[in-house]
Amino acid sequence: MAETLLFHACRVFRRLGRCGLHDRAVVCVVLGIFGAWAILSGLLQLGTAVRRWKRFGAQWAMVLSGGQSALAGGFFIFQAAMPAVPSIANVAGYAAVGALYFLVSAVWLTVGTWRRSAAL
């Protein structure tokens, strides 16, 4: 999902650049929108993990991922509001860590399913 958002953010960046907007302003807008999205999706993910904890157990990777997304989103918005030119490269690190969380969660759930089916 983050890759799709990055693709659309790049498209918006190119369109705004063609409109004559200053590069810094464009980066700030894109980073701010991405930050708001990260906060919202992180909080939703965190809420889902807490709700699913009793039913599925061990939702720690999802809790970490949601918390990290919300914090990173706040950092992106803070970075976009600073007078220095923000770096969009931080979004790549955010996406990589998110992908790692999803991989850990998938492996954890798969191993748990294998253990439960082996116990039957």
TIGUDREN-378502 format. One record per residue (C-alpha): x, y, z; residue number from 0. Coordinates in steps of 0.001 Angstrom, whole numbers, padded with zeros to 6 digits, always signed. Layout:
     east    north       up  num
        X        Y        Z  NUM
...
***
This chain:
     east    north       up  num
  +000000  +000000  +000000    0
  +002856  +002373  +000797    1
  +004324  +001750  -002660    2
  +001014  +002707  -004289    3
  +000847  +005865  -002209    4
  +004437  +006724  -003153    5
  +003577  +006227  -006831    6
  +000623  +008615  -006551    7
  +002673  +011091  -004514    8
  +005295  +011131  -007279    9
  +002576  +011753  -009871   10
  +001239  +014661  -007805   11
  +004790  +015965  -007403   12
  +005333  +015984  -011175   13
  +001974  +017675  -011846   14
  +002576  +020390  -009273   15
  +006060  +020951  -010686   16
  +004577  +021523  -014123   17
  +002263  +024127  -012598   18
  +005293  +026194  -011625   19
  +005147  +025629  -007874   20
  +008468  +025799  -006085   21
  +010076  +022386  -005477   22
  +010247  +022916  -001703   23
  +006536  +023715  -001525   24
  +005690  +020626  -003541   25
  +007826  +018365  -001337   26
  +006256  +019880  +001783   27
  +002719  +019309  +000485   28
  +003424  +015725  -000547   29
  +005237  +014959  +002713   30
  +002447  +016536  +004762   31
  -000242  +014517  +002978   32
  +001797  +011357  +003372   33
  +002264  +012159  +007067   34
  -001468  +012598  +007616   35
  -002113  +009306  +005835   36
  +000535  +007552  +007964   37
  -001000  +008850  +011191   38
  -004506  +007782  +010194   39
  -003482  +004356  +008922   40
  -001220  +003782  +011936   41
  -003989  +004570  +014402   42
  -006427  +002334  +012526   43
  -003872  -000472  +012459   44
  -003165  -000029  +016156   45
  -006880  -000170  +016960   46
  -007325  -003299  +014852   47
  -004390  -005012  +016552   48
  -005757  -004272  +020005   49
  -009201  -005603  +019023   50
  -007713  -008770  +017487   51
  -005297  -009469  +020363   52
  -007662  -011724  +022343   53
  -009004  -013617  +019350   54
  -005776  -014244  +017437   55
  -003128  -013476  +020057   56
  +000385  -012147  +019503   57
  -000510  -009038  +017518   58
  +002687  -007364  +018729   59
  +004057  -006861  +015201   60
  +000849  -005112  +014173   61
  +000899  -002968  +017330   62
  +004517  -001963  +016634   63
  +003753  -001269  +012993   64
  +000721  +000879  +013804   65
  +002580  +002827  +016463   66
  +005558  +003324  +014184   67
  +003294  +004547  +011376   68
  +001572  +007092  +013609   69
  +004889  +008377  +014959   70
  +006478  +008501  +011506   71
  +003469  +010417  +010184   72
  +003915  +013007  +012911   73
  +007601  +013237  +012029   74
  +006764  +013735  +008333   75
  +004362  +016565  +009136   76
  +006920  +018128  +011499   77
  +009596  +017814  +008810   78
  +007325  +019406  +006190   79
  +006694  +022393  +008480   80
  +010393  +023088  +009116   81
  +012167  +025889  +007203   82
  +014802  +023479  +005840   83
  +014039  +021611  +002636   84
  +012567  +018254  +003686   85
  +013816  +014974  +002310   86
  +011298  +012644  +000733   87
  +013890  +009849  +001110   88
  +012709  +009236  +004689   89
  +009523  +007770  +003235   90
  +011559  +004916  +001744   91
  +012836  +003924  +005184   92
  +009301  +004093  +006552   93
  +008048  +001796  +003776   94
  +010920  -000658  +004311   95
  +010261  -000950  +008050   96
  +006544  -001401  +007357   97
  +007304  -004186  +004906   98
  +009488  -005863  +007529   99
  +006647  -005730  +010063  100
  +004258  -007327  +007575  101
  +006778  -010073  +006808  102
  +007310  -010834  +010505  103
  +003553  -010872  +011097  104
  +002917  -013207  +008145  105
  +005638  -015631  +009249  106
  +004383  -015532  +012840  107
  +000783  -016276  +011819  108
  +001886  -019031  +009405  109
  +004003  -020765  +012032  110
  +001134  -020513  +014512  111
  -001236  -022121  +011999  112
  +001229  -024934  +011347  113
  +001605  -025576  +015073  114
  -002140  -025669  +015633  115
  -002731  -028051  +012723  116
  +000136  -030314  +013871  117
  -001375  -030476  +017374  118
  -004633  -031850  +015969  119
***
